[in-house]
């Protein structure tokens, strides 16, 4: 049972660290699609989102 708990803790830790890295350290340009950005901003890339 202890091994199962360790596995769950490590999975949760990896998910949390991955979220923090994605949220704060990776540029937002990696996760924005070109089609939705142009429709949301109108003409050109205003960078408002």
ABEGO torsion letter per residue (X at the ends): XAAAAAAAAAAAAAAAAAAAAAAAABBAAAABBAAAAAAAAEBEBAGAX
